[in-house]
Amino acid sequence: MRRSANLILLTAGLAVTLAGCSTVQNARERLVRAPVRCVDQTVQIYFEPDAAELTSEGRAVIKAASEGAAGCEVRSVEVVGLTDATGAPQANLELSRRRAQSVTAALAASGLPAAEFRVAAVGDAGAVTADGRAAPLRRRADVILRLQPR
């Protein structure tokens, strides 16, 4: 009888110990796992002069933006292509359109689950300030991710 009581106590003790280990593991996972932040993001993808092909840096920014949206509901994605003021306005508009399309294709290929992609091209509009100076760093596409928690 005493042996049965000891066996029951030993079994109960092991069960409590193992349950405690599981609880510690679950608590550790909750602490280590970062919470998902589903807030709107804006990123800029820069291009070489007169180019619409993504650079390796541009691909890295797109990858990071897609990964940052993981776990969120993507309401919409807005992509706006821009150019500097060098060259003919119509050529700049076409280049900004190609830049926006290049970024949109890369975002879709990255698996970004957007409900809607909005693409715009503004060419060199706004590339010159009121006093006639060229605005720097306009060889880019701006990406606005509209996110919300699931």
C-alpha positions, 0 to 999 in steps of 0.5 A, a space after each residue: 500500500 505504501 509503495 502504491 502511495 509513493 508511486 502515485 505521489 511520484 507520478 503526480 510530481 512528474 506531471 506537475 513538473 512537466 506541466 510547469 515546463 510546458 507553461 514556461 515554454 509557452 511564456 518564453 514563446 510569447 515573450 520572444 515573439 514580437 507583436 505584429 504592428 499593422 500601421 500604414 507604411 511608406 517606403 521609397 524605392 530609388 532608381 538609377 538615372 533614366 532607368 526603371 529596373 529595380 536595383 538590388 537595394 530596391 528589391 531589398 526594400 520591397 522584400 522588407 516592406 512585404 515581410 513587415 506587412 506579414 500578419 496584417 490585412 493589406 487594405 491597399 497599396 499605392 505606388 507613385 512613380 516619379 522622375 527628376 526634371 531632366 529630359 522631356 516632360 512626356 519622356 519623364 511621364 513614361 519613365 515614371 509610369 514604368 518605374 511604378 509598374 516595375 515596383 508594382 510587379 515586384 510587390 505582387 511577386 513578393 506575395 504581398 496580399 493587397 486587396 487593391 493596387 493603385 498605380 500613378 505616374 507623375 513624371 517630373 511634376 513637382 521636380 522643380 521648386 518655385 524658385 526654379 531649382 531642381 528637387 533632388 532625389 526624384 528618381 524613385 517610386 513611393 509606396 504607401 501600404 495601408 495596413 490594419 490588424 486581422 
